[in-house]
Amino acid sequence: MPLQFSLIDTQTPDYEAMVALRMEVLLNPIGIPRSYIHADKEAGDLLIGAYQNRQLIGCCILTRVSETTVQLRQMAVAQSLQGQGIGAAILRFAEGLAFNRGYRILLLHARDNVVPFYRKSGYVPIGEPFFEVGIGHSKMQKQLSPAPTNT
């Protein structure tokens, strides 16, 4: 069944499902507590959910940095479904959404273990690697362009 995408509001059960997924995949493994996530700080962000059979299986957040730049944060795919192209599909959706909202640069802080995934998707490292939440990261970015059309 194809993926379906939806924007999530912080005042919904889908947001709680998104938080649970982020905790399971991203934060619990590195010992970051639930108190790290603040719905009030995320209320102005674009919260993207990826669904299969109406169940949230992946997500990410787009946070405005400037008029032309948006940051992708907290990308997660259910562990049992990783490696099936879901992350790439979420990334393409997020890039298209960002472009359609007027952003031209998407930046992110990639954990060291996913730098190859983002490189394959056209992201380039900028600056030196660094530590964030206790683990190695690289700042990466991509110049956004319109999605190709089938003609």
Order of alpha helices (4+ residues) and beta strands (2+ residues): beta-alpha-alpha-beta-beta-beta-alpha-beta-alpha-beta-beta-beta
